[in-house]
């Protein structure tokens, strides 16, 4: 009995040491010399809420979300605020040409996710995972600064290492949603994501809850390119509209890439569907090549 207890204790410490914090994003060497052109999209699809406004309800909006994604037809895309038992479930059921990587940000793999979808017939999945944007990224946690300032809720980043089947080009796609209250949490998250980022070619999408004049944005831009700025054909204006629509304003949703990736087009989808907006954010997408 005593030997069994000792063995179990040893196994506990062995497995406790093998956490996501210890595991780096595994990216094989890129040997392909062919150019890959793909379309990527980012969309905060709005979480489920108890609302007296029927246009805020997921059942009212979801056909519009499906239409946006189906019309744009991205090769890879990331969504934010996608609840595991509602949005992710529905998206997987409807968008059958895509495979999905998703992990809820709560302890029980529930709640909101930063799900990544990719076309199954076009890519092989080489690695995937999710880490929390905190000092303990290996598991459920909420970031807290040294002075006690805390993020409003747990925040995560989900990644996929993909290899395009025809060109054999390998790249990393990362999708995140930064905190909406704490600037210190956003700065910490930006540093952590850049630290975790690996490989020759990387794409980072998300709702960053901050504008281009912020410290968090500037940290990311010191390393990555903003496709909104670098694209040959681009769009400007706000991306969060709170169901009011409109163009004038500054974006908080971005598609970043490593600087060796070129963007030919950046778009903001501002259309209503059946008289309503699919979300309180506009979807954004970019055509890129590398």
C-alpha positions in Angstrom: 0.0 0.0 0.0 2.8 2.3 0.9 4.7 1.6 -2.3 1.5 2.2 -4.3 1.1 5.6 -2.6 4.7 6.6 -3.3 4.3 5.5 -7.0 1.1 7.6 -7.4 2.8 10.6 -5.8 5.8 10.3 -8.2 3.5 10.0 -11.2 1.6 13.1 -10.0 4.7 15.2 -9.9 5.9 13.9 -13.3 2.6 14.8 -15.0 2.2 18.0 -13.0 5.6 19.1 -14.5 4.4 18.4 -18.1 2.2 21.5 -18.5 1.4 23.7 -21.4 3.8 26.2 -20.0 6.6 23.8 -20.7 5.4 23.0 -24.2 6.4 25.4 -27.0 4.4 25.7 -30.2 5.9 23.0 -32.3 6.7 24.3 -35.8 8.6 22.1 -38.3 11.2 23.6 -40.6 9.7 25.3 -43.7 11.3 23.7 -46.7 8.8 24.9 -49.3 9.9 27.5 -51.8 6.4 27.9 -53.4 4.2 31.0 -52.7 1.0 30.5 -50.8 -1.9 32.8 -51.1 -4.7 32.5 -48.6 -7.6 34.5 -47.2 -7.9 34.9 -43.4 -10.8 36.4 -41.3 -11.4 37.6 -37.8 -14.8 38.0 -36.3 -16.0 38.8 -32.8 -19.4 37.1 -33.1 -20.8 38.5 -29.8 -21.4 36.2 -26.8 -24.9 35.1 -25.6 -26.6 37.6 -23.4 -29.9 38.0 -21.7 -31.3 40.9 -23.6 -34.7 42.5 -24.3 -33.4 43.3 -27.8 -34.1 40.3 -30.1 -31.5 41.5 -32.5 -28.9 40.8 -29.9 -29.9 37.1 -29.5 -27.8 34.5 -31.2 -30.7 32.7 -32.8 -31.6 35.9 -34.6 -28.0 36.7 -35.6 -26.5 33.4 -36.4 -27.7 33.1 -40.0 -26.0 36.5 -40.7 -22.8 35.2 -39.2 -22.9 32.1 -41.4 -23.6 34.3 -44.4 -20.6 36.5 -43.7 -18.3 33.6 -43.4 -19.8 31.7 -46.3 -19.6 34.8 -48.6 -16.0 35.7 -47.7 -15.0 32.0 -47.7 -11.8 32.4 -45.7 -9.3 29.6 -45.7 -8.6 30.1 -42.0 -10.5 32.2 -39.5 -10.7 33.0 -35.9 -13.8 34.0 -33.9 -14.0 35.6 -30.5 -16.6 35.4 -27.7 -17.7 32.0 -29.2 -19.3 30.0 -26.3 -18.4 26.3 -26.5 -21.9 24.9 -26.0 -23.7 27.4 -28.3 -21.6 29.3 -30.9 -18.9 26.7 -31.4 -21.4 23.9 -31.5 -23.5 25.7 -34.1 -20.6 26.8 -36.3 -19.2 23.3 -36.4 -22.6 21.8 -37.4 -23.1 24.4 -40.1 -19.7 25.1 -41.6 -18.9 21.5 -42.4 -16.0 22.2 -44.7 -14.0 23.5 -41.8 -12.3 21.7 -38.9 -12.3 23.5 -35.6 -9.9 24.0 -32.7 -11.5 25.4 -29.6 -11.0 25.5 -25.8 -13.3 27.3 -23.4 -11.5 29.8 -21.2 -13.2 28.6 -17.9 -11.9 25.7 -15.7 -14.3 23.2 -17.2 -13.5 23.9 -20.8 -16.7 25.9 -21.0 -17.6 29.6 -21.6 -16.1 31.7 -24.3 -13.4 30.5 -26.7 -11.1 32.0 -29.3 -11.9 29.2 -31.8 -9.9 28.6 -35.0 -11.4 27.1 -38.1 -9.6 25.9 -41.2 -10.6 24.2 -44.4 -10.1 20.5 -44.0 -9.4 19.8 -47.6 -6.7 22.4 -47.8 -4.6 22.1 -44.6 -3.0 19.4 -42.4 -3.0 20.2 -38.7 0.5 19.8 -37.2 0.0 21.2 -33.7 -2.6 23.1 -31.8 -3.3 24.4 -28.3 -4.6 27.1 -26.0 -2.8 29.2 -23.4 -4.1 31.7 -20.8 -2.9 35.3 -21.0 -1.5 35.3 -17.5 1.6 34.5 -15.5 0.4 30.9 -15.4 -0.5 30.3 -19.1 -0.7 26.5 -18.7 -4.2 26.5 -17.2 -7.2 28.5 -16.1 -6.0 31.8 -14.6 -6.7 35.5 -14.6 -3.9 38.0 -15.1 -3.0 40.2 -12.2 -0.4 43.0 -12.2 2.1 43.5 -9.4 0.0 46.5 -8.1 -3.1 44.3 -7.9 -4.8 45.5 -11.1 -6.6 42.5 -12.5 -8.1 41.6 -15.8 -11.8 41.5 -15.9 -12.0 37.8 -16.8 -9.8 34.9 -18.0 -8.3 35.6 -21.4 -6.8 33.0 -23.8 -5.0 32.6 -27.1 -5.7 29.5 -29.3 -3.2 28.5 -32.0 -2.9 26.1 -34.9 0.2 25.0 -36.8 -1.0 24.3 -40.4 0.6 22.9 -43.5 -1.0 23.7 -46.8 -1.4 20.5 -48.8 -0.4 21.6 -52.3 2.6 23.9 -51.5 3.6 22.2 -48.2 4.0 25.7 -46.7 3.8 25.7 -42.9 2.5 28.6 -40.8 1.1 29.4 -37.4 -2.4 30.9 -36.9 -3.1 32.5 -33.5 -6.4 33.9 -32.4 -7.0 35.9 -29.2 -9.3 38.4 -27.3 -7.6 40.8 -25.0 -9.1 42.3 -21.8 -11.6 45.1 -22.1 -10.7 46.8 -18.8 -7.1 46.5 -17.9 -4.4 48.1 -20.1 -1.7 46.4 -18.0 -3.4 43.0 -18.8 -3.4 43.9 -22.5 0.3 44.8 -22.5 1.2 41.6 -20.6 -0.9 39.6 -23.1 0.9 41.2 -26.1 4.3 40.4 -24.6 3.2 36.8 -23.9 1.8 36.1 -27.3 4.9 37.5 -29.0 7.0 35.3 -26.7 5.0 32.2 -27.6 5.0 32.9 -31.3 7.2 30.6 -33.3 8.0 29.7 -36.9 8.8 31.5 -40.1 5.3 32.7 -40.9 2.8 33.7 -38.3 -0.7 35.3 -38.4 -2.4 36.8 -35.3 -6.1 37.7 -35.4 -8.4 39.0 -32.7 -10.4 41.6 -30.8 -7.6 43.5 -29.1 -9.9 45.9 -27.2 -7.5 48.7 -27.9 -6.7 51.2 -30.6 -3.6 51.8 -32.6 -2.3 54.6 -30.2 -2.1 52.2 -27.3 1.0 50.6 -25.7 -0.3 47.1 -26.3 -0.9 47.7 -30.0 2.6 49.4 -30.4 4.3 46.4 -28.8 2.7 44.1 -31.3 3.4 46.4 -34.2 7.1 46.6 -33.2 7.3 43.0 -34.3 4.4 42.3 -36.7 2.7 44.0 -39.6 -0.9 45.3 -39.5 -2.6 44.2 -42.7 -5.0 47.2 -42.5 -1.9 49.4 -43.1 0.2 47.2 -45.3 -2.4 45.9 -47.7 -2.3 47.3 -51.3 -6.1 47.7 -51.2 -7.5 48.5 -47.7 -10.4 49.8 -45.7 -10.6 52.2 -42.7 -12.9 53.0 -39.9 -14.2 51.3 -36.8 -14.8 47.6 -36.3 -16.8 47.8 -33.1 -20.2 49.5 -33.7 -22.5 48.3 -30.9 -25.2 47.5 -33.4 -25.3 51.1 -34.5 -23.4 50.6 -37.7 -21.4 53.4 -39.3 -17.8 53.8 -40.5 -16.2 56.7 -38.6 -14.0 55.7 -35.7 -11.0 53.6 -34.9 -10.6 49.8 -35.2 -10.0 47.5 -32.2 -10.0 44.3 -34.3 -6.9 43.5 -36.2 -5.1 40.9 -38.4 -1.4 41.0 -37.8 1.3 39.0 -39.7 5.0 38.5 -39.5 6.8 41.0 -41.7 7.7 38.5 -44.4 4.0 38.1 -45.3 2.4 40.5 -47.9 -1.2 41.6 -47.8 -2.9 42.5 -51.0 -6.4 43.3 -49.6 -7.9 44.2 -46.3 -11.7 44.5 -45.9 -14.3 45.3 -43.3 -17.7 43.6 -43.7 -20.4 46.2 -42.8 -23.5 44.7 -44.4 -26.8 44.0 -42.6 -28.5 40.6 -43.2 -32.3 40.4 -43.1 -32.3 43.9 -41.7 -29.9 43.4 -38.7 -26.2 43.2 -38.0 -24.8 39.7 -37.3 -22.7 41.1 -34.4 -21.8 44.2 -32.5 -18.4 44.0 -34.3 -17.8 43.9 -38.1 -15.9 41.0 -39.5 -12.5 41.8 -41.0 -10.5 39.8 -43.5 -7.3 39.9 -45.5 -5.8 38.3 -48.6 -2.2 37.5 -47.8 0.7 35.7 -49.5 4.0 34.3 -48.5 
